[in-house]
Amino acid sequence: MVWEEGSREASPYPDLKLAVTGALVSAAISFLVPCAIIAAVSIPLILKIVPPNRLYGFRTPQTHANRELWFRANRFAGWALLLAAVASTAVFVTEPAYASGRSAAGLVIFVAPLVIAVAACFVYLRRVGGSGQR
């Protein structure tokens, strides 16, 4: 017996469709939404449209002291954050169980690329020497 949506016969698993839909929505809300937010806030940094400020961007004494360095470092930071968000999203889409927010592995998959991105930003800043030249 094959159950089809709209048929008069009762489904042998009446709550299966609801459970699967609920799991997908839960996964999307848990870690995929923060990934999307990080990707969205990285775009203005990449496009160099965020001026030096105290709230948003890769803020260090060096970047605040040099406007050219601010834009250069924040463009790098934007790309690093976007790459981190895309990497995490790729894992969550291929392995939705990790995206649920109930897994320590999911938290690591979300946080580790961000930590690597921020570390790369400091390495980049050190490499350019805070001089804005190179």
TIDRENNU-704291 format. One record per residue: residue in one letter; x, y, z of N, C-alpha, C, O in turn. Coordinates in Angstrom, 1 decimal. Example, Ala and Ser with C-alpha at 12.3 -4.5 7.8 and 13.67 -1.06 7.14 Angstrom:
BEGIN
+------+--------+--------+--------+--------+---------+--------+--------+--------+--------+--------+--------+--------+
| type |  neast | nnorth |    nup | caeast | canorth |   caup |  ceast | cnorth |    cup |  oeast | onorth |    oup |
+------+--------+--------+--------+--------+---------+--------+--------+--------+--------+--------+--------+--------+
|    A |   13.2 |   -5.7 |    7.8 |   12.3 |    -4.5 |    7.8 |   13.2 |   -3.3 |    7.8 |   14.2 |   -3.3 |    8.5 |
|    S |   12.8 |   -2.2 |    7.1 |   13.7 |    -1.1 |    7.1 |   12.9 |    0.0 |    7.9 |   13.4 |    1.1 |    8.0 |
+------+--------+--------+--------+--------+---------+--------+--------+--------+--------+--------+--------+--------+
***
This chain:
BEGIN
+------+--------+--------+--------+--------+---------+--------+--------+--------+--------+--------+--------+--------+
| type |  neast | nnorth |    nup | caeast | canorth |   caup |  ceast | cnorth |    cup |  oeast | onorth |    oup |
+------+--------+--------+--------+--------+---------+--------+--------+--------+--------+--------+--------+--------+
|    M |    0.9 |   -1.2 |    0.0 |    0.0 |     0.0 |    0.0 |    0.9 |    1.2 |    0.0 |    1.8 |    1.4 |    0.9 |
|    V |    0.7 |    2.1 |   -1.0 |    1.5 |     3.3 |   -1.1 |    0.6 |    4.5 |   -0.6 |   -0.5 |    4.6 |   -1.1 |
|    W |    1.1 |    5.2 |    0.3 |    0.3 |     6.4 |    0.8 |    0.7 |    7.6 |   -0.1 |    1.8 |    7.9 |   -0.3 |
|    E |   -0.3 |    8.3 |   -0.6 |   -0.1 |     9.5 |   -1.3 |   -0.8 |   10.6 |   -0.6 |   -1.9 |   10.4 |    0.0 |
|    E |   -0.2 |   11.8 |   -0.7 |   -0.8 |    13.0 |   -0.1 |   -2.2 |   13.2 |   -0.7 |   -2.3 |   13.2 |   -2.0 |
|    G |   -3.2 |   13.4 |    0.1 |   -4.5 |    13.7 |   -0.4 |   -5.4 |   12.4 |   -0.5 |   -6.5 |   12.5 |   -0.9 |
|    S |   -4.8 |   11.2 |   -0.3 |   -5.5 |    10.0 |   -0.4 |   -6.4 |    9.8 |    0.8 |   -6.1 |   10.5 |    1.8 |
|    R |   -7.4 |    9.0 |    0.7 |   -8.3 |     8.8 |    1.8 |   -7.7 |    7.8 |    2.9 |   -8.2 |    7.8 |    4.0 |
|    E |   -6.7 |    7.0 |    2.5 |   -6.1 |     6.1 |    3.4 |   -5.2 |    6.9 |    4.4 |   -4.5 |    7.8 |    4.0 |
|    A |   -5.2 |    6.4 |    5.6 |   -4.3 |     7.1 |    6.6 |   -2.9 |    6.7 |    6.4 |   -2.6 |    5.6 |    6.0 |
|    S |   -2.0 |    7.6 |    6.6 |   -0.6 |     7.3 |    6.5 |   -0.1 |    6.4 |    7.6 |   -0.6 |    6.6 |    8.7 |
|    P |    0.7 |    5.5 |    7.3 |    1.2 |     4.6 |    8.4 |    2.1 |    5.4 |    9.3 |    2.4 |    4.9 |   10.4 |
|    Y |    2.6 |    6.6 |    8.9 |    3.5 |     7.4 |    9.7 |    2.9 |    8.8 |    9.7 |    3.5 |    9.7 |    9.0 |
|    P |    1.8 |    9.1 |   10.4 |    1.1 |    10.4 |   10.2 |    2.0 |   11.6 |   10.7 |    1.8 |   12.7 |   10.1 |
|    D |    2.9 |   11.4 |   11.6 |    3.7 |    12.5 |   12.1 |    5.1 |   12.6 |   11.4 |    5.9 |   13.5 |   11.7 |
|    L |    5.4 |   11.7 |   10.5 |    6.7 |    11.7 |    9.8 |    7.0 |   13.0 |    9.1 |    8.0 |   13.6 |    9.2 |
|    K |    6.0 |   13.4 |    8.2 |    6.2 |    14.6 |    7.4 |    6.4 |   15.8 |    8.4 |    7.3 |   16.6 |    8.1 |
|    L |    5.6 |   15.9 |    9.4 |    5.7 |    17.0 |   10.4 |    7.1 |   16.9 |   11.1 |    7.7 |   18.0 |   11.3 |
|    A |    7.5 |   15.8 |   11.5 |    8.8 |    15.6 |   12.2 |   10.0 |   16.0 |   11.3 |   10.9 |   16.7 |   11.7 |
|    V |    9.9 |   15.6 |   10.0 |   11.0 |    15.9 |    9.1 |   11.0 |   17.4 |    8.9 |   12.1 |   18.0 |    8.9 |
|    T |    9.9 |   18.0 |    8.6 |    9.8 |    19.5 |    8.4 |   10.3 |   20.2 |    9.7 |   11.0 |   21.2 |    9.5 |
|    G |    9.9 |   19.8 |   10.8 |   10.3 |    20.4 |   12.1 |   11.8 |   20.3 |   12.3 |   12.4 |   21.3 |   12.7 |
|    A |   12.4 |   19.2 |   11.9 |   13.8 |    19.0 |   12.1 |   14.6 |   19.9 |   11.1 |   15.6 |   20.5 |   11.5 |
|    L |   14.1 |   20.1 |    9.9 |   14.7 |    20.9 |    8.9 |   14.6 |   22.4 |    9.3 |   15.6 |   23.2 |    9.2 |
|    V |   13.5 |   22.8 |    9.8 |   13.3 |    24.2 |   10.3 |   14.2 |   24.4 |   11.5 |   14.9 |   25.5 |   11.6 |
|    S |   14.3 |   23.5 |   12.4 |   15.1 |    23.6 |   13.6 |   16.6 |   23.8 |   13.2 |   17.3 |   24.6 |   13.7 |
|    A |   17.0 |   23.0 |   12.2 |   18.4 |    23.0 |   11.8 |   18.7 |   24.4 |   11.1 |   19.8 |   24.9 |   11.3 |
|    A |   17.8 |   24.8 |   10.3 |   18.0 |    26.1 |    9.7 |   18.1 |   27.3 |   10.7 |   18.9 |   28.2 |   10.4 |
|    I |   17.3 |   27.2 |   11.7 |   17.3 |    28.3 |   12.7 |   18.6 |   28.2 |   13.6 |   19.1 |   29.3 |   14.0 |
|    S |   19.1 |   27.1 |   13.8 |   20.2 |    26.9 |   14.8 |   21.5 |   27.5 |   14.3 |   21.9 |   28.6 |   14.8 |
|    F |   22.2 |   26.9 |   13.3 |   23.5 |    27.4 |   12.9 |   23.5 |   28.0 |   11.5 |   24.4 |   28.8 |   11.2 |
|    L |   22.5 |   27.7 |   10.7 |   22.5 |    28.3 |    9.3 |   22.2 |   29.8 |    9.3 |   22.7 |   30.5 |    8.5 |
|    V |   21.3 |   30.2 |   10.2 |   21.0 |    31.6 |   10.3 |   22.2 |   32.5 |   10.7 |   22.5 |   33.5 |   10.1 |
|    P |   22.9 |   32.1 |   11.8 |   24.1 |    32.9 |   12.1 |   25.1 |   32.9 |   10.9 |   25.8 |   33.9 |   10.7 |
|    C |   25.3 |   31.8 |   10.2 |   26.2 |    31.7 |    9.1 |   25.7 |   32.8 |    8.0 |   26.5 |   33.5 |    7.5 |
|    A |   24.4 |   32.9 |    7.8 |   23.9 |    33.8 |    6.8 |   24.1 |   35.3 |    7.3 |   24.5 |   36.1 |    6.5 |
|    I |   24.0 |   35.5 |    8.6 |   24.2 |    36.8 |    9.1 |   25.7 |   37.2 |    9.0 |   26.0 |   38.3 |    8.6 |
|    I |   26.6 |   36.3 |    9.3 |   28.0 |    36.6 |    9.2 |   28.3 |   36.9 |    7.7 |   29.1 |   37.8 |    7.4 |
|    A |   27.8 |   36.1 |    6.8 |   28.0 |    36.3 |    5.4 |   27.5 |   37.7 |    5.0 |   28.2 |   38.4 |    4.2 |
|    A |   26.3 |   38.0 |    5.4 |   25.7 |    39.3 |    5.1 |   26.5 |   40.5 |    5.6 |   26.7 |   41.5 |    4.9 |
|    V |   27.0 |   40.4 |    6.8 |   27.8 |    41.6 |    7.4 |   29.2 |   41.6 |    6.8 |   29.9 |   42.7 |    6.9 |
|    S |   29.7 |   40.6 |    6.2 |   31.0 |    40.6 |    5.5 |   31.0 |   41.3 |    4.2 |   32.0 |   41.9 |    3.8 |
|    I |   29.9 |   41.4 |    3.5 |   29.8 |    42.0 |    2.2 |   30.2 |   43.5 |    2.2 |   31.0 |   43.9 |    1.4 |
|    P |   29.6 |   44.3 |    3.1 |   30.0 |    45.7 |    3.2 |   31.5 |   45.9 |    3.5 |   32.2 |   46.9 |    3.0 |
|    L |   32.1 |   45.0 |    4.2 |   33.6 |    45.1 |    4.5 |   34.3 |   44.8 |    3.2 |   35.3 |   45.5 |    2.9 |
|    I |   33.9 |   43.8 |    2.5 |   34.6 |    43.4 |    1.2 |   34.5 |   44.6 |    0.2 |   35.5 |   44.9 |   -0.5 |
|    L |   33.4 |   45.3 |    0.2 |   33.1 |    46.3 |   -0.7 |   33.7 |   47.7 |   -0.3 |   33.6 |   48.7 |   -1.0 |
|    K |   34.4 |   47.7 |    0.9 |   35.0 |    48.9 |    1.4 |   34.1 |   50.0 |    1.6 |   34.4 |   51.2 |    1.3 |
|    I |   32.9 |   49.7 |    2.1 |   31.9 |    50.8 |    2.3 |   31.7 |   51.1 |    3.8 |   30.9 |   52.0 |    4.2 |
|    V |   32.4 |   50.4 |    4.7 |   32.3 |    50.7 |    6.1 |   33.5 |   51.6 |    6.5 |   34.6 |   51.1 |    6.5 |
|    P |   33.2 |   52.8 |    6.9 |   34.3 |    53.7 |    7.3 |   34.8 |   53.3 |    8.7 |   34.1 |   52.6 |    9.4 |
|    P |   35.9 |   53.8 |    9.1 |   36.4 |    53.6 |   10.4 |   35.4 |   54.0 |   11.5 |   34.8 |   55.1 |   11.4 |
|    N |   35.1 |   53.1 |   12.4 |   34.1 |    53.4 |   13.5 |   34.4 |   52.5 |   14.7 |   35.4 |   51.7 |   14.6 |
|    R |   33.6 |   52.6 |   15.7 |   33.9 |    51.9 |   17.0 |   33.0 |   50.7 |   17.1 |   33.1 |   50.0 |   18.1 |
|    L |   32.1 |   50.4 |   16.2 |   31.2 |    49.3 |   16.3 |   31.3 |   48.1 |   15.4 |   31.0 |   47.0 |   15.7 |
|    Y |   31.8 |   48.4 |   14.2 |   31.6 |    47.4 |   13.1 |   32.9 |   47.4 |   12.3 |   33.3 |   48.4 |   11.7 |
|    G |   33.5 |   46.2 |   12.2 |   34.7 |    46.0 |   11.4 |   35.8 |   45.4 |   12.2 |   35.6 |   45.1 |   13.3 |
|    F |   37.0 |   45.3 |   11.5 |   38.2 |    44.7 |   12.2 |   38.9 |   45.9 |   12.8 |   39.7 |   46.6 |   12.2 |
|    R |   38.6 |   46.1 |   14.1 |   39.0 |    47.3 |   14.8 |   40.2 |   47.0 |   15.7 |   40.1 |   46.2 |   16.6 |
|    T |   41.3 |   47.6 |   15.4 |   42.5 |    47.5 |   16.2 |   43.1 |   48.9 |   16.2 |   42.7 |   49.8 |   15.5 |
|    P |   44.0 |   49.2 |   17.1 |   44.7 |    50.5 |   17.2 |   45.3 |   50.8 |   15.8 |   45.3 |   52.0 |   15.4 |
|    Q |   45.9 |   49.8 |   15.1 |   46.6 |    50.1 |   13.9 |   45.5 |   50.5 |   12.8 |   45.8 |   51.4 |   12.0 |
|    T |   44.4 |   49.8 |   12.7 |   43.4 |    50.1 |   11.7 |   42.7 |   51.4 |   11.9 |   42.4 |   52.1 |   11.0 |
|    H |   42.6 |   51.8 |   13.2 |   42.0 |    53.1 |   13.5 |   42.9 |   54.2 |   13.3 |   42.5 |   55.4 |   13.0 |
|    A |   44.2 |   54.0 |   13.3 |   45.2 |    55.0 |   13.1 |   45.5 |   55.3 |   11.6 |   46.0 |   56.4 |   11.3 |
|    N |   45.1 |   54.4 |   10.7 |   45.4 |    54.6 |    9.3 |   44.2 |   54.2 |    8.5 |   43.8 |   53.0 |    8.4 |
|    R |   43.5 |   55.2 |    7.9 |   42.3 |    55.0 |    7.1 |   42.5 |   54.0 |    6.0 |   41.7 |   53.1 |    5.7 |
|    E |   43.6 |   54.1 |    5.3 |   43.9 |    53.1 |    4.1 |   44.0 |   51.7 |    4.7 |   43.5 |   50.8 |    4.1 |
|    L |   44.7 |   51.6 |    5.8 |   44.9 |    50.2 |    6.4 |   43.5 |   49.7 |    6.9 |   43.2 |   48.5 |    6.8 |
|    W |   42.7 |   50.6 |    7.4 |   41.3 |    50.2 |    7.8 |   40.6 |   49.5 |    6.7 |   40.1 |   48.4 |    6.9 |
|    F |   40.6 |   50.1 |    5.6 |   39.8 |    49.5 |    4.4 |   40.5 |   48.3 |    3.9 |   39.8 |   47.3 |    3.6 |
|    R |   41.8 |   48.2 |    3.9 |   42.5 |    47.1 |    3.4 |   42.3 |   45.9 |    4.4 |   42.0 |   44.8 |    3.9 |
|    A |   42.5 |   46.1 |    5.7 |   42.3 |    45.0 |    6.6 |   40.9 |   44.6 |    6.7 |   40.6 |   43.4 |    6.9 |
|    N |   39.9 |   45.5 |    6.6 |   38.5 |    45.1 |    6.7 |   38.1 |   44.4 |    5.4 |   37.2 |   43.5 |    5.5 |
|    R |   38.7 |   44.7 |    4.3 |   38.4 |    43.9 |    3.1 |   38.8 |   42.5 |    3.3 |   38.1 |   41.5 |    3.0 |
|    F |   40.1 |   42.3 |    3.8 |   40.6 |    41.0 |    4.1 |   39.7 |   40.3 |    5.1 |   39.3 |   39.1 |    4.9 |
|    A |   39.3 |   41.0 |    6.2 |   38.4 |    40.4 |    7.2 |   37.1 |   40.0 |    6.6 |   36.6 |   38.9 |    7.0 |
|    G |   36.6 |   40.8 |    5.7 |   35.3 |    40.5 |    5.1 |   35.4 |   39.2 |    4.3 |   34.5 |   38.3 |    4.4 |
|    W |   36.4 |   39.0 |    3.5 |   36.6 |    37.8 |    2.8 |   36.8 |   36.6 |    3.7 |   36.3 |   35.5 |    3.4 |
|    A |   37.6 |   36.8 |    4.7 |   37.9 |    35.7 |    5.7 |   36.6 |   35.3 |    6.4 |   36.3 |   34.1 |    6.5 |
|    L |   35.8 |   36.2 |    6.8 |   34.5 |    35.9 |    7.4 |   33.5 |   35.2 |    6.5 |   32.8 |   34.3 |    6.8 |
|    L |   33.5 |   35.7 |    5.2 |   32.6 |    35.1 |    4.2 |   33.0 |   33.7 |    4.0 |   32.2 |   32.8 |    3.9 |
|    L |   34.3 |   33.4 |    3.8 |   34.8 |    32.1 |    3.6 |   34.5 |   31.2 |    4.8 |   34.1 |   30.0 |    4.6 |
|    A |   34.6 |   31.7 |    6.0 |   34.3 |    30.9 |    7.2 |   32.8 |   30.5 |    7.2 |   32.4 |   29.4 |    7.5 |
|    A |   31.9 |   31.5 |    6.9 |   30.5 |    31.2 |    6.8 |   30.1 |   30.2 |    5.8 |   29.3 |   29.4 |    6.0 |
|    V |   30.8 |   30.4 |    4.6 |   30.5 |    29.4 |    3.5 |   31.0 |   28.0 |    3.9 |   30.3 |   27.0 |    3.6 |
|    A |   32.1 |   27.9 |    4.5 |   32.6 |    26.6 |    4.9 |   31.7 |   25.9 |    5.9 |   31.4 |   24.7 |    5.7 |
|    S |   31.3 |   26.7 |    6.9 |   30.4 |    26.1 |    7.9 |   29.0 |   25.7 |    7.2 |   28.5 |   24.6 |    7.5 |
|    T |   28.5 |   26.6 |    6.4 |   27.3 |    26.3 |    5.7 |   27.3 |   25.1 |    4.9 |   26.4 |   24.3 |    4.8 |
|    A |   28.5 |   24.9 |    4.2 |   28.6 |    23.7 |    3.3 |   28.5 |   22.4 |    4.2 |   27.9 |   21.4 |    3.7 |
|    V |   29.2 |   22.4 |    5.3 |   29.1 |    21.2 |    6.2 |   27.7 |   21.0 |    6.7 |   27.2 |   19.9 |    6.7 |
|    F |   27.0 |   22.1 |    7.1 |   25.7 |    22.0 |    7.7 |   24.7 |   21.6 |    6.6 |   23.7 |   20.8 |    7.0 |
|    V |   24.9 |   22.0 |    5.4 |   23.9 |    21.5 |    4.3 |   24.1 |   20.1 |    4.0 |   23.2 |   19.3 |    3.7 |
|    T |   25.4 |   19.6 |    4.0 |   25.7 |    18.2 |    3.7 |   25.4 |   17.3 |    4.9 |   25.1 |   16.1 |    4.7 |
|    E |   25.5 |   17.8 |    6.1 |   25.3 |    17.0 |    7.3 |   24.3 |   17.8 |    8.2 |   24.7 |   18.4 |    9.2 |
|    P |   23.0 |   17.8 |    7.9 |   22.1 |    18.7 |    8.6 |   22.0 |   18.4 |   10.1 |   21.6 |   19.2 |   10.9 |
|    A |   22.3 |   17.2 |   10.5 |   22.3 |    16.8 |   11.9 |   23.2 |   17.7 |   12.8 |   22.9 |   18.0 |   13.9 |
|    Y |   24.3 |   18.2 |   12.2 |   25.2 |    19.1 |   12.9 |   24.7 |   20.5 |   13.0 |   25.1 |   21.2 |   13.9 |
|    A |   23.8 |   20.9 |   12.1 |   23.3 |    22.2 |   12.2 |   22.2 |   22.4 |   13.2 |   21.7 |   23.6 |   13.4 |
|    S |   21.8 |   21.4 |   13.9 |   20.6 |    21.5 |   14.8 |   20.8 |   22.3 |   16.0 |   19.9 |   22.8 |   16.6 |
|    G |   22.1 |   22.5 |   16.4 |   22.3 |    23.3 |   17.6 |   22.4 |   22.4 |   18.8 |   22.6 |   22.9 |   19.9 |
|    R |   22.2 |   21.1 |   18.6 |   22.2 |    20.2 |   19.7 |   23.4 |   19.3 |   19.8 |   23.6 |   18.4 |   20.6 |
|    S |   24.4 |   19.7 |   18.9 |   25.6 |    18.9 |   18.7 |   26.8 |   19.7 |   19.1 |   27.0 |   20.9 |   18.6 |
|    A |   27.7 |   19.2 |   19.9 |   28.9 |    19.9 |   20.2 |   29.8 |   20.0 |   18.9 |   30.5 |   20.9 |   18.7 |
|    A |   29.7 |   18.9 |   18.0 |   30.4 |    19.0 |   16.8 |   29.9 |   20.1 |   15.9 |   30.7 |   20.8 |   15.2 |
|    G |   28.6 |   20.4 |   15.9 |   28.0 |    21.5 |   15.2 |   28.6 |   22.8 |   15.7 |   28.9 |   23.7 |   14.8 |
|    L |   28.7 |   23.0 |   17.0 |   29.3 |    24.2 |   17.5 |   30.7 |   24.4 |   17.0 |   31.2 |   25.5 |   16.7 |
|    V |   31.5 |   23.3 |   17.0 |   32.9 |    23.4 |   16.6 |   32.9 |   23.7 |   15.1 |   33.8 |   24.5 |   14.7 |
|    I |   32.0 |   23.1 |   14.3 |   32.0 |    23.4 |   12.9 |   31.6 |   24.9 |   12.6 |   32.1 |   25.4 |   11.6 |
|    F |   30.9 |   25.5 |   13.5 |   30.5 |    26.9 |   13.4 |   31.6 |   27.8 |   13.8 |   32.0 |   28.8 |   13.2 |
|    V |   32.2 |   27.5 |   15.0 |   33.2 |    28.4 |   15.6 |   34.6 |   28.3 |   15.1 |   35.3 |   29.3 |   14.9 |
|    A |   35.0 |   27.1 |   14.8 |   36.4 |    26.9 |   14.3 |   36.8 |   27.7 |   13.1 |   37.8 |   28.4 |   13.1 |
|    P |   35.9 |   27.7 |   12.0 |   36.3 |    28.6 |   10.9 |   36.3 |   30.1 |   11.2 |   37.1 |   30.8 |   10.7 |
|    L |   35.5 |   30.5 |   12.2 |   35.5 |    31.9 |   12.6 |   36.8 |   32.2 |   13.3 |   37.4 |   33.3 |   13.1 |
|    V |   37.2 |   31.3 |   14.2 |   38.5 |    31.6 |   14.9 |   39.6 |   31.6 |   14.0 |   40.5 |   32.5 |   14.1 |
|    I |   39.6 |   30.7 |   13.0 |   40.7 |    30.7 |   12.0 |   40.7 |   32.0 |   11.2 |   41.7 |   32.6 |   10.9 |
|    A |   39.5 |   32.5 |   10.8 |   39.3 |    33.7 |   10.1 |   39.9 |   34.9 |   10.9 |   40.6 |   35.7 |   10.3 |
|    V |   39.6 |   35.0 |   12.1 |   40.0 |    36.1 |   12.9 |   41.6 |   36.0 |   13.1 |   42.2 |   37.0 |   13.0 |
|    A |   42.1 |   34.8 |   13.3 |   43.5 |    34.7 |   13.4 |   44.2 |   35.1 |   12.1 |   45.3 |   35.7 |   12.2 |
|    A |   43.6 |   34.7 |   11.0 |   44.2 |    35.1 |    9.7 |   44.2 |   36.6 |    9.5 |   45.1 |   37.1 |    8.9 |
|    C |   43.2 |   37.3 |   10.1 |   43.1 |    38.7 |   10.0 |   44.3 |   39.4 |   10.8 |   44.9 |   40.3 |   10.3 |
|    F |   44.6 |   38.8 |   11.9 |   45.7 |    39.4 |   12.7 |   47.1 |   39.1 |   12.0 |   48.0 |   39.9 |   12.0 |
|    V |   47.2 |   37.9 |   11.4 |   48.4 |    37.5 |   10.7 |   48.5 |   38.5 |    9.5 |   49.6 |   39.0 |    9.2 |
|    Y |   47.4 |   38.7 |    8.8 |   47.5 |    39.7 |    7.6 |   47.9 |   41.1 |    8.1 |   48.7 |   41.7 |    7.5 |
|    L |   47.3 |   41.5 |    9.2 |   47.6 |    42.8 |    9.7 |   49.1 |   42.9 |   10.1 |   49.7 |   44.0 |    9.8 |
|    R |   49.6 |   41.9 |   10.7 |   51.0 |    41.9 |   11.0 |   51.9 |   41.9 |    9.7 |   52.9 |   42.5 |    9.7 |
|    R |   51.4 |   41.1 |    8.7 |   52.2 |    41.1 |    7.5 |   52.3 |   42.4 |    6.8 |   53.3 |   42.8 |    6.2 |
|    V |   51.2 |   43.1 |    6.7 |   51.2 |    44.4 |    6.1 |   51.9 |   45.5 |    7.0 |   52.1 |   46.6 |    6.5 |
|    G |   52.2 |   45.1 |    8.2 |   53.0 |    45.9 |    9.1 |   52.3 |   47.2 |    9.6 |   53.0 |   48.0 |   10.2 |
|    G |   51.0 |   47.3 |    9.4 |   50.3 |    48.5 |    9.9 |   50.7 |   49.7 |    9.1 |   50.3 |   50.8 |    9.5 |
|    S |   51.5 |   49.6 |    8.1 |   52.0 |    50.8 |    7.3 |   51.1 |   51.1 |    6.2 |   51.1 |   52.2 |    5.7 |
|    G |   50.2 |   50.2 |    5.8 |   49.3 |    50.4 |    4.6 |   50.1 |   50.3 |    3.3 |   49.5 |   50.5 |    2.3 |
|    Q |   51.4 |   50.0 |    3.4 |   52.2 |    49.9 |    2.2 |   52.5 |   48.4 |    1.9 |   52.8 |   47.6 |    2.8 |
|    R |   52.4 |   48.0 |    0.6 |   52.8 |    46.6 |    0.2 |   51.9 |   46.2 |   -0.9 |   52.1 |   45.1 |   -1.4 |
+------+--------+--------+--------+--------+---------+--------+--------+--------+--------+--------+--------+--------+
***
